[in-house]
């Protein structure tokens, strides 16, 4: 056993590795997903009745040939941290709320006609709305001295 001074032990105890941070911003990740969807040939399967699932079922939900599988098949998004093609992992990675996921991916919004370009357009519109809202709230906060 090697003897170490208290200073050496303290230095070793506080040394840790920092996990790698994603290189892409939220908007860039969504844009990449949108580009993949635009290039997807054929129709896609929408997620069925997302709003009726329990939180646990929603997180675990997945399906064949969905926008989630298109995202997960991309090596760049997996390298950035997309863990699986399950709805919960996708929501976490793209920073989507339950409401966002329902609006963007549920079958009740597409009535059997989900295509990659249509989902891509909706993803971009969603990202634009989120950015405008964030800018507005920041401006209001600065105006009233809250930020």
Buried (B, 14 or more C-beta within 10 A) or exposed (E): EEEEEEEEEEEEEEEEEEEEEBEBEBBEBBBBBBBBBBEBEEBBBBBEEBEEBEEEEBBBBBBEEBBBBBBBEBEEBBEBBBEBBBBBBBBBBBEBEBEBBBBBBBBEBBEEEBBBEBBBBBBBEBBEEBEEEEEEEEEEEEEEEEE
